């Protein structure tokens, strides 16, 4: 039995039950396709609205869209490459660091629907 | 005027009274009443220097109320209220007292009219706040707290040294706008820079805040850094170097935020990035930009608190806030998820959310003032914020792969605190006029034009598109149980190693030198022992005859010398 099925929907909060449709891949795909559609519409909007321009680059059609897409993709790729140099195991600074410690149980209130 | 006593005293009196109130709900109510009373009191205060104390021939201004100090004091009181509501369930007196002293000190510092009062409260925030880290009560938290305290107190010492030099230079201790130039002003600037987490002075922030307790991180996120922003706005508005410092601050933490695993630390990296926007605004120093910086600080306290509250709730229910361990929590913590998404939309500056009405002020002013590269950097940082705070946080905590964790929804007090934060974030975004009315300068700015809304949406949704494409193609870096080296590596690993190596080398040289000297001394002692020791020739027992012989020789020599003299 997969982890996903180990809980009876009846045990979920009302809102959680309503949101269960997100569990289906088909519905996630729908969200992604609507994002594509919205992005296309926003790109097209550049040709219809009057932009208040301060800088010449803003005149380029779809400037903000392209800037947002490529620079944030570049950000992620750059950061991923940085891992090669910067990533260390969790206990690198132990015991002078909280990273490899468990959070003290007496400060938590774990209530699990599985339990 | 004696009736307008300092607001900070209200918090300190509250902290003292707390000991008399029994543990439980009555104490929790009291902890809410103090910031409410303070907020109402601040609201009612007239402008002016309302309280002067004379100490050692110095006039200390404890209550300088003007538009700049009032708005910061108000948001601090509001944040203290929300923080205490979020911490309603906490029964730990150390944290409760620390919270009151910490928020009181921060408000006291905001109202400080001179550098000595500022210094006292500046150190007050440092000392009170460290207990929110130590309250985790683990070895790691103890060490982290120590590092935090050293840096925070160090910032205060720099401030005091700067104040003393500034006083010698100008004969005044008034905390007013300063011009960088002398050593004194540079020291003060550096002290402010440490607390506002300038690049390379920043890492105490990412090191310490995620090490605090569930509620401690929420409370920490409000005061120290925003107090420093206030201090920069008061002392160094229009200082051009701040524009460049701020721009670097907006850009570099977002790289770390993308690969960081601890989601509370991701939020602290993004806190650092948000401070950058404020620092740029202060550096530009125009009325619009300063208003933008202050408005940004105001809304930032609300939505950053909200985001940290949501991650704190996840930590409280699951025991971890690490992206690699979480996922799929939306089913059982839907309300927390929704509040988190509202915080995420606010920090990403989506139209109709609070970040939009504040950040766009700074952004549009950079372009207008001709700082094109800075403008491009801020635009990049805005897209980046959306990536790591706007999408990554809710995505990896509540969606992504199902972790199998089915924690219960956050307790009512956490939900209520988050609900109020979320409500205010939307309310300010939809209707920013009341916030604008509180700002230090007259606001002639309308955030909502079709052009601004469309271009913002283009930037953000195409950043979301990039995220989606990267995740669906599997290129997006997965959350891994790991840490990333940051500038704190220098003083946690490099310096100790260098100092260790140097001290070992010095030790060796010392041993060699002392060894050499010791051998020489030993040689002398051995030589003396040989001649004077029990077996030495000079220690032998001489017979009486030889003494007589020597006396005869001496006598002969004396006679000979006398004879030569006479001749």
Interface residues (C-beta under 8 A of the other chain):
Chain A: X3 X4 X6 X7 X12 X13 X15 X16 X18 X19 X20 X22 X23 X32 X35 X36 X38 X39 X42 X43 X45 X46 X49 X50 X51 X52 X54 X55 X58 X62 X64 X65 X66 X67 X68 X69 X70 X71 X72 X73 X75 X76 X77 X78 X79 X80 X82 X83 X85 X86 X87 X88 X89 X90 X92 X93 X94 X95 X96 X97 X98 X99 X100 X101 X102 X103 X104 X105 X107 X108 X109 X110 X111 X112 X113 X114
Chain B: X89 X136 X137 X138 X139 X140 X141 X143 X144 X210 X211 X213 X214 X254 X255 X256 X258 X259 X262 X315 X316 X317 X318 X319 X320 X328 X330 X331 X332 X333 X334 X335 X338 X364 X367 X368 X372 X375 X379 X380 X383 X384 X386 X387 X399 X402 X403 X404 X405 X406 X407 X408 X409 X411 X449 X450 X451 X452 X454 X455 X456 X457 X458 X459 X460 X461 X462 X463 X464 X465 X466 X467 X468 X469 X470 X472 X475 X476 X477 X480 X481 X482 X483 X484 X485 X486 X492 X493
